[in-house]
Amino acid sequence: MGYLLEARASDSWLRLVRKFEEILRDRLGDNLVRIIARSSPDDLVYESNVLVVVRRADLSTVREVSRAALDAMEQTGLEGISPMTVREGELGESGQG
């Protein structure tokens, strides 16, 4: 799985995104392709700051991504993850990682 996070991100944002990634890897397994996180929770594109790329973006997967975001925030005591879930290939993803 590929993982991309801008280096200028704060330590707390890094901690939150890493916890989110850990939970997603555990829950989605091979369905998870990559996570691309913005530089901060306030850096939004289409109301999202973390792009979650999956092989299958069915309703149960999208729900699990949302639950994982909530669980990561609860477990770290931090706030700010607003994920967008897309199927591999939808946004010009080449599938390489």
Backbone bond lengths (Angstrom), bond angles and torsions (degrees), N, CA, C in turn:
res aa  C-N    CA-C-N  psi(-1)  N-CA   C-N-CA  omega(-1)  CA-C   N-CA-C  phi
1 M - - - 1.445 - - 1.517 108.52 -
2 G 1.310 116.13 134.15 1.458 120.51 174.51 1.513 110.91 -84.07
3 Y 1.302 115.21 153.53 1.462 120.92 -177.40 1.507 107.12 -145.77
4 L 1.323 117.78 123.86 1.456 121.34 -177.85 1.520 108.98 -130.62
5 L 1.323 115.89 127.83 1.456 122.08 177.72 1.516 107.51 -146.44
6 E 1.316 116.53 130.23 1.455 120.15 -178.02 1.527 111.15 -62.27
7 A 1.328 116.22 137.35 1.463 122.68 -174.75 1.520 113.24 -65.18
8 R 1.309 118.22 -23.96 1.460 119.98 -177.08 1.533 113.38 -82.01
9 A 1.302 116.58 7.29 1.459 121.06 -179.47 1.529 110.80 -68.55
10 S 1.336 116.13 149.38 1.466 121.14 178.86 1.528 110.24 -71.48
11 D 1.318 116.07 158.70 1.465 121.36 179.46 1.526 112.09 -59.50
12 S 1.334 117.48 -40.09 1.465 119.76 -178.72 1.531 110.98 -67.99
13 W 1.327 117.68 -39.10 1.462 120.97 177.87 1.532 109.79 -65.96
14 L 1.329 116.71 -42.09 1.463 120.57 176.91 1.524 110.95 -59.30
15 R 1.326 116.57 -44.76 1.467 121.38 179.88 1.533 111.05 -61.02
16 L 1.328 116.79 -42.93 1.461 121.24 -179.49 1.530 110.69 -66.34
17 V 1.312 117.40 -45.69 1.467 120.46 -179.36 1.523 110.80 -65.34
18 R 1.317 117.47 -39.13 1.472 120.15 178.18 1.522 111.61 -64.33
19 K 1.320 117.60 -40.08 1.464 121.06 177.22 1.528 109.84 -64.52
20 F 1.327 116.77 -42.46 1.470 121.97 177.30 1.531 110.04 -58.90
21 E 1.316 116.44 -46.12 1.464 121.58 179.41 1.529 111.01 -62.48
22 E 1.309 117.20 -41.23 1.465 121.70 179.07 1.531 110.68 -61.34
23 I 1.311 116.15 -45.84 1.466 120.88 179.68 1.528 110.44 -65.07
24 L 1.333 116.95 -43.65 1.460 120.31 179.79 1.519 111.72 -62.23
25 R 1.325 116.83 -43.96 1.455 120.20 179.89 1.530 110.59 -59.29
26 D 1.326 115.57 -41.22 1.460 120.81 179.31 1.527 111.78 -65.95
27 R 1.319 117.50 -41.13 1.468 121.65 -174.21 1.528 114.37 -86.92
28 L 1.320 117.72 -33.96 1.463 120.21 -175.35 1.516 114.05 -99.03
29 G 1.321 117.45 -20.40 1.466 120.85 179.16 1.518 112.44 55.65
30 D 1.340 115.76 -130.21 1.460 121.92 -176.76 1.523 113.90 -68.14
31 N 1.312 117.89 -13.21 1.473 120.33 177.82 1.530 111.32 -69.60
32 L 1.325 117.73 -24.98 1.460 122.03 -179.50 1.524 109.82 -79.87
33 V 1.338 116.44 125.16 1.461 121.94 -179.31 1.523 110.57 -100.55
34 R 1.336 116.85 -52.77 1.461 120.33 179.35 1.522 110.28 -163.52
35 I 1.327 113.93 162.87 1.463 122.42 176.18 1.522 106.77 -125.73
36 I 1.314 115.34 132.18 1.463 120.36 176.95 1.525 106.62 -123.61
37 A 1.331 115.89 116.34 1.463 120.61 -176.35 1.520 110.57 -109.53
38 R 1.305 116.16 140.81 1.459 122.68 175.33 1.533 108.60 -69.37
39 S 1.322 116.69 175.76 1.465 120.77 -174.77 1.528 113.59 -76.60
40 S 1.329 117.21 -17.16 1.466 120.04 179.08 1.524 109.13 -159.13
41 P 1.329 117.45 165.08 1.463 120.09 178.55 1.529 112.55 -64.08
42 D 1.318 117.09 -24.29 1.462 120.65 -178.56 1.522 113.40 -87.89
43 D 1.321 117.71 -6.56 1.456 123.83 -178.95 1.526 108.05 -88.99
44 L 1.338 116.39 86.61 1.463 121.63 -172.36 1.529 112.30 -103.32
45 V 1.309 115.11 144.69 1.456 123.46 169.72 1.519 105.92 -129.58
46 Y 1.314 117.40 120.40 1.466 121.79 -175.55 1.520 111.34 53.43
47 E 1.322 116.77 44.30 1.471 123.22 178.36 1.525 112.96 65.67
48 S 1.313 118.12 18.23 1.457 121.76 -177.59 1.526 110.24 -130.23
49 N 1.340 115.41 149.33 1.467 119.97 176.07 1.533 112.40 -125.15
50 V 1.333 116.59 -1.91 1.458 121.60 175.74 1.527 108.13 -138.46
51 L 1.324 115.57 124.19 1.459 121.51 176.83 1.522 107.87 -99.07
52 V 1.326 115.95 124.40 1.455 121.96 179.12 1.525 107.55 -109.73
53 V 1.321 116.25 114.68 1.463 122.15 -178.10 1.526 108.02 -99.84
54 V 1.330 115.00 125.03 1.463 121.15 -176.75 1.527 110.37 -127.84
55 R 1.324 116.64 162.85 1.469 120.74 176.86 1.533 110.68 -74.73
56 R 1.335 115.89 -41.24 1.470 122.05 179.33 1.524 108.16 -124.68
57 A 1.322 115.85 120.69 1.473 120.07 -179.06 1.522 110.64 -106.48
58 D 1.325 116.04 52.82 1.455 119.75 177.83 1.532 109.90 -76.49
59 L 1.301 116.34 173.72 1.464 121.58 -175.96 1.525 112.22 -59.32
60 S 1.321 117.74 -40.18 1.468 119.01 -178.98 1.529 110.89 -66.80
61 T 1.320 118.10 -34.52 1.463 121.17 177.29 1.522 110.79 -66.94
62 V 1.316 116.76 -45.78 1.466 120.87 179.52 1.530 110.49 -61.24
63 R 1.310 116.68 -40.71 1.472 120.64 177.03 1.521 111.26 -64.04
64 E 1.327 116.49 -41.02 1.465 120.46 -179.22 1.525 111.03 -66.13
65 V 1.322 117.58 -36.62 1.467 121.15 176.43 1.529 109.70 -63.47
66 S 1.325 116.87 -43.70 1.474 120.21 178.21 1.519 111.69 -63.25
67 R 1.323 117.05 -42.49 1.466 120.80 177.66 1.525 111.08 -63.59
68 A 1.321 116.13 -40.26 1.465 120.40 179.29 1.523 111.00 -62.45
69 A 1.329 117.00 -38.81 1.469 120.68 177.77 1.525 109.94 -62.76
70 L 1.313 116.88 -46.44 1.464 120.52 178.80 1.524 111.51 -62.27
71 D 1.326 116.94 -43.10 1.458 120.99 -179.81 1.530 111.54 -65.71
72 A 1.330 117.17 -39.75 1.470 120.21 178.60 1.525 110.46 -63.20
73 M 1.327 116.65 -41.78 1.462 119.74 179.21 1.517 110.95 -66.53
74 E 1.329 116.73 -40.23 1.464 120.47 179.08 1.532 110.85 -65.75
75 Q 1.315 117.79 -43.75 1.460 121.81 -176.50 1.524 112.97 -69.91
76 T 1.332 117.44 -30.46 1.462 120.19 -179.46 1.522 113.17 -95.31
77 G 1.329 117.11 -16.60 1.456 120.63 -175.16 1.527 112.18 74.55
78 L 1.336 116.53 14.00 1.463 122.07 -179.71 1.522 109.21 -110.37
79 E 1.320 116.25 161.25 1.455 120.55 -179.98 1.512 110.25 -127.43
80 G 1.336 115.50 161.72 1.446 119.12 169.44 1.502 117.92 129.43
81 I 1.327 119.98 -13.33 1.461 118.69 -179.01 1.519 110.08 -72.97
82 S 1.322 114.32 126.66 1.459 122.39 176.19 1.531 107.13 -130.75
83 P 1.335 117.39 89.82 1.463 120.07 -172.18 1.530 113.83 -82.72
84 M 1.321 114.24 152.08 1.463 122.91 168.53 1.524 105.65 -122.62
85 T 1.314 116.22 130.77 1.457 121.42 -178.79 1.521 109.48 -106.18
86 V 1.336 116.57 128.62 1.468 121.39 178.02 1.518 109.78 -133.25
87 R 1.308 114.07 151.92 1.461 120.28 176.39 1.518 108.89 -80.02
88 E 1.295 116.20 141.59 1.459 122.20 177.97 1.527 109.12 -51.41
89 G 1.313 117.14 129.52 1.453 122.04 -179.70 1.517 114.35 97.90
90 E 1.335 118.82 -16.41 1.468 121.69 -177.61 1.518 113.66 -68.86
91 L 1.335 118.22 -34.11 1.455 120.83 -176.24 1.528 111.37 -115.20
92 G 1.303 116.83 37.67 1.452 119.88 179.64 1.511 112.78 78.91
93 E 1.340 117.92 14.40 1.455 121.54 177.78 1.517 108.40 -66.82
94 S 1.303 117.40 131.27 1.463 121.07 -179.06 1.525 112.69 -85.51
95 G 1.332 116.56 -14.32 1.453 120.64 -176.51 1.512 112.41 86.78
96 Q 1.319 117.28 0.68 1.454 120.89 178.03 1.510 108.95 -90.96
97 G 1.308 119.00 144.61 1.444 119.32 -179.63 1.413 112.38 -174.97
